[in-house]
Amino acid sequence: MFSLPRFRLAHLSTGFIAALVGYASAIAIVIQAAEAAGADSQWLGSWLVSLGLVMGLTSIGLSWRYKMPVLTAWSTPGAALLASSLGDATPAQAVGCFLFAAALSLLLAVSGGMAKVQRWIPKHIAAGMLAGVLVSITIKITGYVEQTPLLLGGMLVTYIVAKRWLATYTMPLVLLCGLLLSFQLDLYQSQPLNWSAPTLYWQPPEFSFDLLLGVGFPLFLVTLSSQNIAGLAVMQAHGFKAPVSRLLGHCAWVNLLTAPFGCFSFGLSSITAAICMNPQVEADKDKRYQVTIWAGVIYLIAGLMGSLLIALVAICPQALIIALAAFGLLSTIANSLHSALAEPKGREGALVCFLVTAAGFGWWGVGAPFWGLLLGVLVDRLLNLRLQQIKAVQADPN
C-alpha cells in the first residue's frame, strides 16, 4: 500500500546540511566552469536552474524508487576540469563535450563495461589525472595572498579548526567566515540583488574532435571515477546493494537530455551522500532514503533560486570565490594523491599523469588531461612490463 513517510526533523535538517555542503563547497567552481564555457548571464542562470532541478528530481525519484539513499550531485572535479581545459571553446562546442561524456557514460551503463574501463585506465592513473586537474584550479589562490591576507588567513584558520572539531560543517563555516570577513574588510561589490523567475536556455551543440578528445573524454573519466565509482563505494560501505548499471544508466540518460541547458555532468554523490547515511541520523537503515529525499527537495528550491545565487556570487570578492573553491577541493586532492601514489609499482605512471595534467599544456589543440592520461598509462604499462620481465628472470634464471 502506498503511504507517505513520517516527517522527522532530523531527516530534514540532515538533508539541508548535505545540500548546503554541496552548494557551499562547489558553486564557485561551477560558475567558473560556466564562464570558461562562454556562458552569458542567460545561459549561466540556466546552468544553475537545470543542475538544481536535475539533482533534486533524480535524488527524490531514485531514492523513492529503490528505497535506498541515492543522492546525486554535479561533478565538482568535472567543473574544475572544464574551468581549466576549455580554453577558447564556444558554448556550442562545450555542449558537444557534455553530450559526448554523457553518451560514454550511457554506453558504459548499458554495456556493463565498468570492469573494462578500469582495466584500460587503472584507478591510480585516473586519480593522478584528477589530482592534476584540481591542483591547477586551487593554485590560483596564491595570486590573492598579498591582496587579501586577512580574508584568506581567517578562512584558513576556520578551515583547520572546523576540520578538527566540526568536520561535517567545515565548508559552511568557511563560507560564513569568508562572508563576515569580506563585510568587515569592505570587499563586497556594490550591486543590487534581484531575483528573476527561473528559465532554461537550450544551447545547440557543436562537435569538435580536438575538444571531444581533450575535454569530453576526460570529463567522462572524472565523473566516472570521482562521482559514480566513489558514490557506489559509499553506498556499499553502508550496506546498500546498489543496482549499479541502473543507477548509472538513469543518471546518464538524464544528463544526455539536459546537457544543452547547462547540466554539464552529474552522477552519484559520495561525500554529501555519506552525511545522509549516518546511522546517528536514522538508526533504521531501511528508512535512510527519506533523508536523501529531503536533500533533493532542498536541491529543487536552490535550483529555483538560481538567479539570486548568481547575484550573491557576483557581489562577493573574487578572492572569496577562489578560496571557497580551493578549500572545497583540498580533501579531494588529498584523496586523489593518496590513491595515485598508494601502490609503489604504479607511482611513476601516476606521477607523470599528475605532472602533465597539472602543467596545463596541450598539443595539437588537445587538452592536458588527455595527454596526462596517455603518457601516464604508457609509462605505467612499460614499467610494469619491465618489472614482470625481471621477476620472470629471477624465477627462472636458466
C-alpha positions as CSV (number, residue, x, y, z in Angstrom):
1,M,0.0,0.0,0.0
2,F,1.3,3.5,-0.9
3,S,2.0,5.7,2.1
4,L,4.0,8.8,2.7
5,P,7.0,8.5,5.1
6,R,6.6,10.1,8.5
7,F,8.1,13.5,8.9
8,R,11.2,13.7,11.1
9,L,13.1,16.9,11.8
10,A,16.4,15.0,11.8
11,H,15.8,13.9,8.2
12,L,15.0,17.5,7.0
13,S,18.0,19.1,8.9
14,T,20.5,16.5,7.6
15,G,19.2,16.7,4.1
16,F,19.5,20.5,4.3
17,I,23.1,20.2,5.6
18,A,24.0,17.8,2.8
19,A,22.7,20.1,0.1
20,L,24.3,23.2,1.8
21,V,27.7,21.5,1.9
22,G,27.4,20.5,-1.7
23,Y,26.5,24.1,-2.8
24,A,28.8,26.0,-0.5
25,S,31.9,23.9,-1.4
26,A,31.4,23.9,-5.2
27,I,29.1,26.6,-6.6
28,A,32.1,28.9,-7.2
29,I,33.8,26.2,-9.3
30,V,30.6,25.6,-11.3
31,I,30.3,29.3,-12.1
32,Q,33.9,29.3,-13.2
33,A,33.3,26.4,-15.5
34,A,30.2,28.1,-17.0
35,E,32.3,31.2,-17.6
36,A,35.0,29.1,-19.2
37,A,32.3,27.7,-21.5
38,G,31.5,31.2,-22.7
39,A,28.2,31.3,-20.8
40,D,26.4,34.7,-20.8
41,S,24.1,35.7,-18.0
42,Q,21.1,33.9,-19.5
43,W,22.9,30.5,-20.0
44,L,24.6,30.8,-16.7
45,G,21.3,31.1,-15.0
46,S,20.1,28.1,-17.0
47,W,23.1,26.1,-15.7
48,L,22.2,26.5,-12.0
49,V,18.4,26.0,-12.7
50,S,18.9,22.8,-14.7
51,L,21.5,21.4,-12.2
52,G,19.3,22.1,-9.2
53,L,16.2,20.6,-10.9
54,V,18.1,17.6,-12.2
55,M,19.8,16.8,-8.9
56,G,16.6,17.3,-6.9
57,L,14.4,15.2,-9.1
58,T,16.8,12.4,-9.5
59,S,17.6,12.3,-5.8
60,I,13.9,12.2,-4.9
61,G,13.0,9.8,-7.7
62,L,15.8,7.3,-7.4
63,S,15.6,7.2,-3.6
64,W,11.9,6.6,-3.7
65,R,12.2,4.0,-6.5
66,Y,14.9,1.9,-4.9
67,K,14.1,2.7,-1.2
68,M,17.8,3.4,-0.5
69,P,19.6,6.7,0.0
70,V,20.6,7.7,-3.6
71,L,21.9,11.3,-3.7
72,T,23.1,12.8,-7.0
73,A,25.3,15.8,-7.4
74,W,27.1,17.8,-10.0
75,S,30.6,16.7,-10.8
76,T,32.8,19.2,-8.9
77,P,36.0,17.8,-10.3
78,G,34.3,17.8,-13.7
79,A,33.6,21.6,-13.3
80,A,37.2,22.1,-12.3
81,L,38.4,20.3,-15.4
82,L,36.1,22.5,-17.6
83,A,37.3,25.7,-15.9
84,S,41.0,24.8,-16.7
85,S,40.7,23.0,-20.1
86,L,38.0,24.6,-22.3
87,G,40.3,27.4,-23.4
88,D,38.7,29.3,-26.4
89,A,35.9,26.8,-26.8
90,T,32.5,28.2,-27.8
91,P,29.3,27.5,-25.8
92,A,28.2,25.1,-28.6
93,Q,31.5,23.2,-28.5
94,A,31.3,23.0,-24.7
95,V,27.8,21.4,-25.0
96,G,29.2,18.9,-27.5
97,C,31.7,17.8,-24.8
98,F,28.9,17.5,-22.3
99,L,26.9,15.3,-24.6
100,F,29.9,13.2,-25.6
101,A,30.7,12.5,-21.9
102,A,27.1,11.7,-21.1
103,A,26.9,9.3,-24.1
104,L,30.0,7.5,-23.0
105,S,28.5,7.1,-19.5
106,L,25.3,5.7,-21.0
107,L,27.2,3.3,-23.2
108,L,29.2,2.1,-20.2
109,A,26.0,1.6,-18.2
110,V,24.0,-0.4,-20.9
111,S,27.0,-2.5,-21.9
112,G,28.2,-3.4,-18.3
113,G,31.7,-2.3,-19.3
114,M,32.8,-0.9,-15.9
115,A,35.5,-3.6,-15.5
116,K,36.9,-3.0,-19.0
117,V,37.4,0.8,-18.4
118,Q,39.1,0.0,-15.1
119,R,41.5,-2.3,-16.9
120,W,42.3,0.1,-19.7
121,I,42.8,3.1,-17.4
122,P,44.0,1.9,-13.9
123,K,42.5,3.6,-10.9
124,H,45.8,5.2,-9.8
125,I,46.3,6.8,-13.2
126,A,42.7,8.3,-13.2
127,A,43.4,9.5,-9.7
128,G,46.6,11.2,-10.9
129,M,44.7,13.0,-13.6
130,L,42.0,14.1,-11.2
131,A,44.6,15.5,-8.8
132,G,46.4,17.4,-11.6
133,V,43.2,19.0,-12.7
134,L,42.2,20.1,-9.2
135,V,45.7,21.4,-8.4
136,S,45.6,23.7,-11.5
137,I,42.4,25.2,-10.0
138,T,43.4,25.6,-6.4
139,I,46.8,27.0,-7.2
140,K,45.1,30.2,-8.3
141,I,44.6,31.2,-4.7
142,T,48.3,32.2,-4.5
143,G,47.5,35.2,-6.6
144,Y,45.3,36.7,-3.9
145,V,47.5,36.1,-0.8
146,E,49.2,39.5,-0.9
147,Q,45.9,41.3,-1.9
148,T,43.7,39.9,0.9
149,P,45.8,38.2,3.5
150,L,43.3,38.8,6.4
151,L,40.5,37.2,4.4
152,L,42.4,34.2,3.3
153,G,44.1,33.8,6.7
154,G,40.9,33.9,8.5
155,M,39.3,31.3,6.2
156,L,42.3,29.1,6.5
157,V,42.2,29.2,10.4
158,T,38.4,28.4,10.2
159,Y,39.0,25.5,7.8
160,I,41.6,23.9,10.2
161,V,39.6,24.4,13.3
162,A,36.4,23.2,11.8
163,K,38.1,20.2,10.1
164,R,39.4,19.2,13.5
165,W,36.3,19.5,15.6
166,L,33.3,20.0,13.3
167,A,34.2,18.2,10.1
168,T,30.7,17.9,8.8
169,Y,30.2,21.6,8.9
170,T,33.6,22.6,7.6
171,M,32.6,24.3,4.3
172,P,29.5,26.1,5.6
173,L,31.6,27.5,8.4
174,V,34.4,28.6,6.0
175,L,31.7,30.2,3.8
176,L,30.3,32.0,6.8
177,C,33.7,33.2,7.9
178,G,34.5,34.4,4.4
179,L,31.3,36.4,4.1
180,L,31.7,38.0,7.5
181,L,35.4,39.0,6.9
182,S,34.5,40.3,3.4
183,F,31.9,42.5,5.0
184,Q,34.3,43.7,7.8
185,L,37.0,44.4,5.3
186,D,34.6,46.2,2.9
187,L,35.4,43.9,0.0
188,Y,31.9,43.4,-1.5
189,Q,30.9,44.8,-4.9
190,S,28.0,47.3,-4.9
191,Q,25.3,45.6,-6.9
192,P,21.5,45.1,-6.4
193,L,20.3,41.7,-5.5
194,N,17.5,40.8,-7.9
195,W,15.6,37.5,-8.2
196,S,14.1,36.6,-11.5
197,A,11.9,33.7,-12.5
198,P,13.9,30.5,-13.3
199,T,14.4,30.0,-17.0
200,L,16.0,27.3,-19.1
201,Y,18.1,28.2,-22.2
202,W,18.8,25.5,-24.8
203,Q,22.2,25.8,-26.4
204,P,22.6,23.8,-29.7
205,P,25.7,21.6,-29.7
206,E,28.7,21.6,-31.9
207,F,31.3,18.8,-32.0
208,S,35.0,19.4,-32.3
209,F,37.2,16.3,-32.4
210,D,40.0,18.0,-30.5
211,L,37.8,19.1,-27.7
212,L,35.9,15.8,-27.5
213,L,39.3,14.1,-27.1
214,G,40.9,16.6,-24.8
215,V,37.9,17.7,-22.7
216,G,34.9,15.4,-23.3
217,F,36.7,12.1,-22.7
218,P,38.5,13.3,-19.5
219,L,35.2,14.7,-18.3
220,F,33.6,11.2,-18.7
221,L,36.5,9.7,-16.8
222,V,36.5,12.2,-14.0
223,T,32.7,11.9,-13.5
224,L,33.1,8.1,-13.5
225,S,36.0,7.9,-11.1
226,S,35.3,10.7,-8.7
227,Q,31.5,10.6,-8.7
228,N,29.9,7.3,-9.7
229,I,32.5,4.9,-8.5
230,A,33.0,6.8,-5.3
231,G,29.3,7.2,-4.8
232,L,28.7,3.4,-5.3
233,A,31.6,2.7,-2.8
234,V,29.9,4.9,-0.1
235,M,26.6,3.0,-0.6
236,Q,28.2,-0.4,-0.4
237,A,30.2,0.7,2.7
238,H,26.9,1.4,4.4
239,G,25.4,-1.9,3.5
240,F,23.3,-1.0,0.4
241,K,23.4,-3.3,-2.6
242,A,23.0,-0.6,-5.3
243,P,21.9,-1.7,-8.8
244,V,25.0,-0.3,-10.5
245,S,24.0,-0.4,-14.1
246,R,20.5,1.0,-13.5
247,L,21.7,3.9,-11.4
248,L,24.4,4.9,-13.8
249,G,22.0,4.5,-16.7
250,H,19.4,6.7,-15.1
251,C,22.0,9.5,-14.4
252,A,23.5,9.2,-17.9
253,W,20.0,9.4,-19.7
254,V,19.1,12.5,-17.7
255,N,22.5,14.1,-18.3
256,L,22.2,13.4,-22.0
257,L,18.8,15.1,-22.2
258,T,19.6,18.1,-20.1
259,A,23.3,18.9,-21.2
260,P,22.2,21.6,-23.7
261,F,20.6,23.5,-20.8
262,G,23.9,23.6,-18.8
263,C,23.8,20.3,-16.9
264,F,27.4,19.7,-17.8
265,S,27.9,16.5,-15.8
266,F,26.4,14.9,-12.7
267,G,26.4,11.5,-11.0
268,L,26.2,9.8,-7.7
269,S,27.3,11.8,-4.7
270,S,29.8,10.4,-2.3
271,I,30.7,13.0,0.5
272,T,27.3,14.5,0.9
273,A,25.6,11.1,0.5
274,A,27.7,9.8,3.4
275,I,26.2,12.6,5.5
276,C,22.7,11.3,4.8
277,M,23.7,7.7,5.6
278,N,24.9,8.4,9.1
279,P,23.4,5.9,11.5
280,Q,23.1,8.6,14.1
281,V,20.6,10.4,11.9
282,E,18.4,7.3,11.3
283,A,19.1,4.1,13.1
284,D,16.7,2.1,10.7
285,K,18.8,1.5,7.6
286,D,15.6,1.0,5.5
287,K,14.4,4.5,6.3
288,R,17.6,6.4,5.4
289,Y,16.3,7.0,1.9
290,Q,14.0,9.6,3.4
291,V,17.0,11.8,4.2
292,T,18.1,12.0,0.6
293,I,14.6,12.8,-0.5
294,W,14.7,15.9,1.7
295,A,18.1,16.8,0.3
296,G,16.5,16.5,-3.1
297,V,13.8,18.9,-2.1
298,I,16.4,21.5,-1.0
299,Y,18.2,21.0,-4.3
300,L,14.9,21.9,-6.1
301,I,14.5,25.0,-4.0
302,A,18.1,26.1,-4.7
303,G,17.6,25.5,-8.5
304,L,14.6,27.8,-8.5
305,M,16.7,30.4,-6.7
306,G,19.5,30.2,-9.4
307,S,19.4,33.9,-10.4
308,L,19.7,35.0,-6.8
309,L,22.7,32.7,-6.2
310,I,24.4,34.2,-9.2
311,A,23.8,37.7,-7.9
312,L,25.2,36.7,-4.5
313,V,28.3,35.3,-6.0
314,A,28.7,38.4,-8.3
315,I,28.9,40.8,-5.3
316,C,31.4,38.7,-3.4
317,P,35.1,39.5,-3.9
318,Q,36.9,37.2,-6.3
319,A,39.4,36.2,-3.6
320,L,36.5,34.7,-1.6
321,I,35.2,32.7,-4.6
322,I,38.7,31.3,-5.4
323,A,39.3,30.5,-1.7
324,L,36.0,28.6,-1.4
325,A,36.9,26.6,-4.5
326,A,40.4,25.9,-3.2
327,F,39.3,24.8,0.3
328,G,36.4,22.8,-1.0
329,L,38.8,20.8,-3.2
330,L,41.6,20.1,-0.7
331,S,40.1,16.8,0.6
332,T,39.5,15.6,-2.9
333,I,43.1,16.4,-3.9
334,A,44.5,14.7,-0.9
335,N,42.4,11.5,-1.5
336,S,43.3,11.5,-5.2
337,L,47.0,11.8,-4.5
338,H,46.8,9.1,-1.9
339,S,45.0,6.8,-4.4
340,A,47.5,7.7,-7.2
341,L,50.7,7.0,-5.1
342,A,49.5,4.3,-2.7
343,E,50.9,1.4,-4.8
344,P,54.7,1.5,-5.3
345,K,54.6,-0.2,-8.7
346,G,52.2,2.4,-10.1
347,R,53.7,5.6,-8.7
348,E,55.8,6.7,-11.6
349,G,53.0,6.4,-14.1
350,A,50.5,8.2,-11.8
351,L,53.1,10.9,-11.1
352,V,53.7,11.5,-14.8
353,C,50.0,11.8,-15.3
354,F,49.6,14.2,-12.5
355,L,52.5,16.5,-13.6
356,V,51.5,16.6,-17.2
357,T,47.9,17.4,-16.3
358,A,48.8,20.0,-13.7
359,A,51.2,21.7,-16.1
360,G,48.1,22.6,-18.2
361,F,49.8,22.4,-21.6
362,G,48.5,20.5,-24.6
363,W,49.5,19.6,-28.1
364,W,47.6,19.9,-31.4
365,G,44.6,21.6,-29.6
366,V,44.1,18.6,-27.3
367,G,43.9,19.5,-23.6
368,A,46.4,18.4,-20.9
369,P,44.1,15.9,-19.1
370,F,44.1,13.6,-22.2
371,W,47.9,13.8,-22.6
372,G,48.3,13.2,-18.9
373,L,46.2,10.0,-19.2
374,L,48.0,8.8,-22.3
375,L,51.5,9.4,-21.0
376,G,50.7,8.1,-17.6
377,V,49.2,4.8,-18.9
378,L,52.1,4.4,-21.3
379,V,54.7,4.8,-18.6
380,D,52.8,2.6,-16.2
381,R,52.5,-0.2,-18.8
382,L,56.2,0.0,-19.8
383,L,57.5,0.0,-16.3
384,N,55.2,-2.8,-15.2
385,L,56.1,-4.9,-18.3
386,R,59.8,-4.4,-17.4
387,L,59.1,-5.4,-13.8
388,Q,57.3,-8.6,-14.9
389,Q,60.3,-9.5,-17.1
390,I,62.7,-9.1,-14.2
391,K,60.5,-11.2,-12.0
392,A,60.3,-13.9,-14.7
393,V,64.1,-14.0,-15.0
394,Q,64.5,-14.2,-11.2
395,A,62.0,-17.0,-11.1
396,D,63.7,-19.0,-13.9
397,P,67.4,-17.9,-14.2
398,N,68.0,-20.6,-16.7
